[in-house]
């Protein structure tokens, strides 16, 4: 995937979530979880996301 397409999908989904009425913090959380699943390799990415929070 091209880098500009990835940025477009991330910002587009963020805008859609915020326009739908979801609070900004939850919209960012969903984008982070989706990015960890997609870019960091599924379940291992979620584990890495959790380890980085602490």
N, C-alpha and C positions, 0 to 999 in steps of 0.2 A: 504494500500500500504506500502511496506517496504521502509525504509528511503533511502536505496541505489538505489532503483528503481526511487524514486523521484529525487535524485541528478543526476542520469544518464539521465533522461528525460530533466531536466533543462539545464544541460551542453550540451547535445546533440542538443537540440533546439537552444541554443545560438550559437553553432558552425555552425549549418546549416544556421542560419540567417546571420552570418558573412561571411561564404563562398559564400552565394548568392549575396554578394556585399552591403548589408545593412550596413550603418555606425554603429559603436559600440554603440553610445549613443541611437540610435533608437532600436537596438537589445535589449539592456538592458531594455528600456522602454516597449517594447512588452513583454519581459519575466516577468517584474514586474506586468503588467496589467493581463497577463495570470495567474500568481501566485495568485494575489488578487482575481480573479474570481474563481479559483479552490479551494484555501485553506481557503479563508475568507468568502466564501458563496455567490457567485454571485454578485448581485447589491449592497448588503450591504458591500461587500468587496471593491468594487470600491469606494463607499462613504468613507470608512475608509482610503483607499489609498490617496484620495484627501485631507482628513482632516490631514493626517500625513505629507503632503508636506509643509503645512504652518508652 
